[in-house]
Each structure stands twice: as structure tokens, then as C-alpha cells.
């Protein structure tokens, strides 16, 4: 019995991915394109980082 281990390097991960059968890959399946709402900084978000320079 062969134990399955997590890849420890990027090279091992790439090698593992190369063994995925073509039928299981989503190369030909288009990704859904959803427009995210625009992001704006509100007062609460700004307050969280206002003193960051002094903290760091």
C-alpha cells in the first residue's frame, strides 16, 4: 500500500498536477464572469488602519 502525502515543494505539486487525467481538467470549461460590486473604504475600515504606521 502506498501512502499519499502532500507535496513538499512546488516542483512536487506541479508533477502531481501533471498526472491529473485530461477528462478531469476544466481547461475547456469557461469560468463564470461575475462583476463584483465596487469596493469603497468606509470610516470603519479606515479606522482599523489609521494608526498602522505607529503600530509597525
Helices and strands as residue ranges (DSSP letters): H 10-18, G 22-24, H 43-49, H 52-55
